[in-house]
């Protein structure tokens, strides 16, 4: 029986090897990919908390003397993404709260103010602070390792190295061993003391996203640019001028740059995860209609979604292989199905017209 890999500081070096000459870089032992294994968010918070006056003073000075610091070559503001005439640079920057600009500056320059002292520790070098900060493993690194684990287990199934008991072949088979959540497409295992739950459909919503591409082009164009990545995964298209925060429904300019969205999430929704698995942006724009369809929020059309039972079969094969879920046992756990109840009712002749 295989278990999901939970990457921790105690086991991370079973899967990665350090790259000594590069700060906070490691190489995956399986595929040799170079990864940044440390998340510096703790250090960024340290800068904003203990050195906010230093950065605020620098921001105010730059706004007065060199406001072009906060614009790109096309004259776009690096804080909000708006296009500004050069003579209005200073005035426009004053319209942004100082701490919003500080957020951008600390995020952009954080690596300039620290030195690595251990594999997960660093020291703040700003103004001789010397504060030691402990950092975490990045979510992207954890996800990278988990992909290798899943690929390894699927390979074992494909090559017949794992016994396959009572394989689920269609949606109707699900109810033998799983219960469905009416609000979404999650099912929970019915076996005693088993906490497993999973999706039985294509969670990437491939068909629905194609519908959006074909019929709601402006929405698709908006999401095509990093719609699945942090922080834009928490914002959705509202109209040509505004996007909407999925957590609080507040509006922001559709041209708002990434750093301003970071600022909104950190100030309004602290603790929001800053990494994301491959769950589709399509979920922002639809809701469940029935067990195999979603309803589009824009046009109310019902869109079929593909059924994907590999994950559920993988769970059954690896978790309950010592006690295969026979049809009889499943019936005892789940109770009679609707079709079974109808058969019994027909035998008794209680249907109208009989």
C-alpha positions as CSV (number, residue, x, y, z in Angstrom):
1,X,0.0,0.0,0.0
2,X,1.5,3.3,-1.0
3,X,1.0,6.6,0.8
4,X,1.0,10.2,-0.4
5,X,4.3,11.8,0.1
6,X,4.2,14.7,2.6
7,X,7.4,16.7,2.1
8,X,8.9,17.9,5.4
9,X,12.3,19.2,6.4
10,X,13.1,15.8,7.8
11,X,12.6,13.9,4.6
12,X,13.2,16.5,1.9
13,X,16.8,15.3,1.2
14,X,15.5,11.9,0.4
15,X,14.2,13.5,-2.8
16,X,16.5,16.5,-3.4
17,X,20.2,17.2,-3.3
18,X,21.6,20.6,-2.5
19,X,23.4,22.7,-5.1
20,X,26.1,24.2,-2.9
21,X,27.1,27.1,-5.2
22,X,23.5,28.5,-5.5
23,X,21.4,29.9,-2.7
24,X,18.4,27.9,-1.7
25,X,18.6,25.7,-4.8
26,X,18.4,21.9,-5.0
27,X,18.2,19.3,-7.7
28,X,15.4,16.6,-7.9
29,X,17.1,13.2,-7.5
30,X,14.5,11.6,-9.9
31,X,14.6,14.0,-12.9
32,X,17.5,16.3,-12.1
33,X,15.4,19.4,-12.3
34,X,16.7,22.4,-10.4
35,X,14.3,23.8,-7.9
36,X,14.1,26.7,-5.5
37,X,13.2,24.8,-2.4
38,X,12.7,27.6,0.1
39,X,9.8,30.0,0.4
40,X,11.0,33.5,1.5
41,X,7.6,34.7,2.6
42,X,8.6,34.7,6.2
43,X,11.5,36.9,5.4
44,X,9.4,39.3,3.3
45,X,7.0,39.6,6.3
46,X,10.0,40.4,8.5
47,X,11.0,43.3,6.2
48,X,7.5,44.7,6.1
49,X,7.0,44.4,9.9
50,X,10.4,45.4,11.3
51,X,11.8,47.6,8.6
52,X,8.6,49.2,7.3
53,X,9.8,52.7,8.2
54,X,13.0,52.2,6.3
55,X,11.1,51.2,3.1
56,X,8.4,53.8,3.6
57,X,11.0,56.5,3.8
58,X,12.7,55.2,0.6
59,X,9.3,55.1,-1.2
60,X,8.5,58.7,-0.3
61,X,11.9,59.9,-1.4
62,X,11.7,58.1,-4.7
63,X,8.2,59.4,-5.4
64,X,9.5,63.0,-5.0
65,X,12.9,62.6,-6.7
66,X,12.8,59.6,-9.0
67,X,9.2,58.4,-9.5
68,X,10.2,56.7,-12.8
69,X,11.5,53.9,-10.5
70,X,8.0,52.6,-10.3
71,X,7.3,52.6,-14.1
72,X,8.4,50.4,-17.0
73,X,9.6,51.7,-20.4
74,X,6.1,52.0,-21.7
75,X,5.0,54.2,-18.8
76,X,3.0,51.5,-17.1
77,X,2.8,51.8,-13.3
78,X,4.4,48.7,-11.7
79,X,1.9,48.9,-8.8
80,X,-1.5,49.0,-10.6
81,X,-0.6,48.5,-14.3
82,X,-2.1,51.8,-15.5
83,X,-0.5,53.8,-18.2
84,X,0.7,57.2,-17.0
85,X,2.2,60.2,-18.8
86,X,5.7,61.0,-17.5
87,X,4.7,64.4,-16.2
88,X,2.1,62.7,-14.0
89,X,4.4,60.0,-12.6
90,X,4.8,61.6,-9.2
91,X,1.1,62.6,-8.8
92,X,-0.1,59.1,-9.8
93,X,2.3,57.4,-7.3
94,X,0.9,59.6,-4.5
95,X,-2.5,58.1,-5.2
96,X,-1.2,54.7,-4.0
97,X,-1.0,54.1,-0.2
98,X,2.6,54.1,0.9
99,X,2.3,50.6,2.3
100,X,1.0,49.3,-1.0
101,X,4.2,50.5,-2.7
102,X,6.3,49.1,0.2
103,X,4.7,45.7,-0.5
104,X,5.9,45.8,-4.1
105,X,9.4,47.0,-3.2
106,X,10.0,44.4,-0.4
107,X,8.7,41.6,-2.7
108,X,10.9,42.7,-5.6
109,X,14.1,43.3,-3.6
110,X,13.9,40.8,-0.7
111,X,16.8,38.7,-1.8
112,X,19.1,41.7,-1.6
113,X,18.7,41.9,2.2
114,X,19.6,38.4,3.4
115,X,22.3,35.8,3.5
116,X,21.8,32.1,3.8
117,X,23.0,30.7,7.1
118,X,21.7,27.1,6.9
119,X,19.6,25.0,4.5
120,X,16.4,26.6,5.7
121,X,17.7,29.6,7.6
122,X,18.8,33.1,6.6
123,X,20.0,36.3,8.3
124,X,18.6,39.8,7.6
125,X,21.5,42.1,6.6
126,X,19.4,45.3,6.4
127,X,20.7,48.0,8.7
128,X,22.8,45.4,10.6
129,X,19.6,43.7,11.8
130,X,21.1,40.2,11.8
131,X,17.7,38.7,12.7
132,X,17.7,35.0,11.9
133,X,14.6,33.8,10.0
134,X,13.5,30.2,9.4
135,X,11.8,29.5,6.0
136,X,9.5,26.8,4.7
137,X,9.5,24.4,1.8
138,X,7.9,25.9,-1.3
139,X,4.6,24.5,-2.4
140,X,5.9,24.0,-5.9
141,X,8.7,21.7,-4.6
142,X,6.1,19.6,-2.7
143,X,4.0,19.3,-5.8
144,X,6.9,18.4,-8.0
145,X,7.8,15.5,-5.7
146,X,4.2,14.3,-5.5
147,X,3.9,14.1,-9.3
148,X,6.8,11.7,-9.4
149,X,5.2,9.5,-6.7
150,X,1.8,9.5,-8.6
151,X,3.5,8.7,-11.8
152,X,5.4,5.8,-10.2
153,X,2.2,4.3,-8.7
154,X,0.3,4.6,-12.0
155,X,3.1,2.8,-13.8
156,X,2.7,-0.1,-11.3
157,X,-1.0,-0.3,-12.1
158,X,-0.4,-0.1,-15.9
159,X,2.1,-2.9,-15.7
160,X,-0.1,-5.2,-13.6
161,X,2.1,-5.1,-10.5
162,X,-0.8,-4.2,-8.3
163,X,-3.8,-6.4,-7.9
164,X,-7.0,-4.8,-9.2
165,X,-10.1,-5.7,-7.2
166,X,-13.6,-4.9,-8.6
167,X,-12.5,-2.0,-10.9
168,X,-15.0,0.9,-11.2
169,X,-15.9,1.3,-14.9
170,X,-18.6,4.0,-14.9
171,X,-20.4,6.6,-12.8
172,X,-23.1,4.1,-11.7
173,X,-20.4,1.8,-10.2
174,X,-19.3,4.7,-7.9
175,X,-22.2,4.3,-5.4
176,X,-21.1,0.7,-4.6
177,X,-18.2,2.1,-2.5
178,X,-18.6,5.8,-2.4
179,X,-21.0,8.5,-1.3
180,X,-21.5,11.7,-3.3
181,X,-21.5,15.3,-2.1
182,X,-24.5,16.9,-3.8
183,X,-22.7,20.3,-3.8
184,X,-19.7,19.3,-5.9
185,X,-18.2,16.3,-7.7
186,X,-16.4,14.9,-4.6
187,X,-17.1,11.4,-3.4
188,X,-16.1,9.8,-0.1
189,X,-15.1,6.2,0.5
190,X,-17.7,4.2,2.4
191,X,-15.3,1.7,3.9
192,X,-15.2,2.0,7.7
193,X,-12.6,4.4,9.1
194,X,-11.4,5.3,5.6
195,X,-11.1,9.1,5.2
196,X,-10.4,9.2,1.5
197,X,-12.2,11.5,-0.8
198,X,-11.7,12.4,-4.4
199,X,-13.1,13.8,-7.6
200,X,-14.7,11.4,-10.2
201,X,-14.6,13.9,-13.0
202,X,-12.0,15.7,-15.1
203,X,-11.1,18.4,-12.5
204,X,-9.4,20.5,-15.2
205,X,-12.8,21.0,-16.8
206,X,-11.4,20.6,-20.3
207,X,-14.8,20.7,-22.1
208,X,-16.1,23.6,-20.1
209,X,-12.9,25.7,-20.7
210,X,-13.4,24.9,-24.4
211,X,-16.9,26.3,-24.1
212,X,-15.6,29.5,-22.6
213,X,-13.0,29.8,-25.3
214,X,-15.6,29.3,-28.0
215,X,-18.4,31.5,-26.6
216,X,-16.9,33.8,-24.0
217,X,-13.7,34.9,-25.6
218,X,-12.9,37.9,-23.4
219,X,-13.1,35.7,-20.3
220,X,-10.9,33.1,-21.9
221,X,-8.3,35.7,-22.9
222,X,-8.2,37.0,-19.3
223,X,-7.7,33.6,-17.8
224,X,-5.2,32.5,-20.5
225,X,-2.6,34.8,-18.8
226,X,-1.7,32.9,-15.6
227,X,-5.3,32.2,-14.7
228,X,-4.3,29.1,-12.7
229,X,-1.3,30.7,-10.9
230,X,-1.1,32.7,-7.7
231,X,-2.3,35.4,-7.1
232,X,-4.6,35.6,-10.2
233,X,-6.2,32.3,-9.3
234,X,-8.2,34.2,-6.7
235,X,-9.5,36.7,-9.2
236,X,-12.0,36.3,-12.0
237,X,-13.2,38.3,-15.0
238,X,-16.1,40.6,-14.3
239,X,-16.2,42.9,-17.3
240,X,-13.8,44.7,-19.7
241,X,-12.8,47.1,-16.8
242,X,-12.8,45.0,-13.7
243,X,-11.9,41.7,-12.2
244,X,-13.4,40.3,-9.0
245,X,-11.8,38.8,-5.9
246,X,-13.3,35.3,-5.5
247,X,-12.9,35.6,-1.7
248,X,-14.6,38.9,-1.0
249,X,-16.3,39.9,-4.3
250,X,-14.5,43.3,-4.3
251,X,-13.6,44.7,-7.6
252,X,-10.2,45.7,-8.9
253,X,-9.0,47.1,-12.3
254,X,-8.6,44.4,-14.8
255,X,-5.1,45.8,-15.7
256,X,-4.0,45.6,-12.0
257,X,-0.5,44.1,-11.9
258,X,0.5,41.1,-9.8
259,X,2.0,43.0,-6.9
260,X,-1.2,44.9,-6.2
261,X,-3.1,41.6,-6.2
262,X,-0.6,40.2,-3.7
263,X,-1.2,43.3,-1.6
264,X,-4.9,42.8,-1.6
265,X,-4.7,39.1,-0.6
266,X,-2.2,39.7,2.2
267,X,-4.1,42.7,3.7
268,X,-7.7,41.4,3.2
269,X,-7.2,37.7,3.3
270,X,-4.0,36.9,5.3
271,X,-3.1,33.2,5.3
272,X,-4.2,32.6,1.7
273,X,-2.1,29.8,0.3
274,X,0.4,31.1,-2.2
275,X,0.8,27.9,-4.3
276,X,-1.7,26.1,-6.4
277,X,-2.2,22.6,-7.9
278,X,-3.5,22.1,-11.4
279,X,-7.2,22.8,-10.7
280,X,-8.8,24.6,-13.6
281,X,-9.7,28.3,-13.6
282,X,-13.0,27.1,-15.1
283,X,-14.3,26.5,-11.6
284,X,-14.6,30.2,-11.1
285,X,-17.4,30.4,-13.8
286,X,-19.6,27.4,-13.4
287,X,-21.6,25.3,-10.8
288,X,-22.7,21.7,-10.6
289,X,-25.9,21.0,-12.4
290,X,-26.1,17.2,-12.1
291,X,-23.7,14.3,-11.6
292,X,-22.0,14.8,-15.1
293,X,-22.7,18.4,-16.1
294,X,-21.9,22.0,-15.0
295,X,-23.9,25.1,-15.7
296,X,-22.1,28.1,-17.2
297,X,-22.5,31.3,-15.1
298,X,-22.6,33.5,-18.2
299,X,-25.1,31.8,-20.5
300,X,-26.6,29.0,-18.3
301,X,-25.8,26.4,-20.9
302,X,-25.2,22.9,-19.5
303,X,-21.8,21.4,-20.4
304,X,-20.9,17.7,-20.2
305,X,-17.8,16.9,-18.2
306,X,-15.6,13.9,-18.7
307,X,-15.6,11.1,-16.0
308,X,-12.2,10.2,-14.7
309,X,-12.1,7.2,-12.4
310,X,-8.4,6.5,-12.3
311,X,-7.8,8.2,-8.9
312,X,-10.7,6.3,-7.3
313,X,-9.6,3.0,-8.7
314,X,-6.0,3.8,-7.6
315,X,-7.3,4.3,-4.0
316,X,-9.4,1.0,-4.0
317,X,-6.5,-1.0,-5.4
318,X,-3.9,0.2,-3.0
319,X,-6.0,0.8,0.2
320,X,-8.5,-2.1,0.2
321,X,-6.7,-4.8,-1.7
322,X,-6.7,-7.1,1.3
323,X,-10.5,-6.9,1.4
324,X,-11.7,-6.4,-2.1
325,X,-15.0,-4.5,-2.3
326,X,-17.3,-7.3,-3.6
327,X,-20.7,-6.4,-4.9
328,X,-22.4,-8.0,-1.9
329,X,-20.3,-6.2,0.7
330,X,-20.7,-2.9,-1.1
331,X,-24.5,-3.4,-1.1
332,X,-24.4,-4.0,2.6
333,X,-22.4,-0.8,3.1
334,X,-24.3,1.4,0.6
335,X,-27.8,0.0,1.0
336,X,-30.0,-0.9,-2.0
337,X,-29.5,1.3,-5.1
338,X,-32.4,3.2,-6.7
339,X,-32.7,0.7,-9.5
340,X,-32.9,-2.2,-6.9
341,X,-35.6,-0.3,-5.0
342,X,-37.6,0.1,-8.3
343,X,-37.3,-3.6,-9.1
344,X,-38.7,-4.5,-5.7
345,X,-41.5,-1.9,-6.0
346,X,-42.4,-3.3,-9.4
347,X,-42.6,-6.8,-8.0
348,X,-45.1,-5.5,-5.4
349,X,-47.1,-3.7,-8.1
350,X,-47.2,-0.3,-6.4
351,X,-46.4,1.7,-9.5
352,X,-49.3,3.6,-11.1
353,X,-50.9,1.8,-13.9
354,X,-50.0,-1.6,-12.7
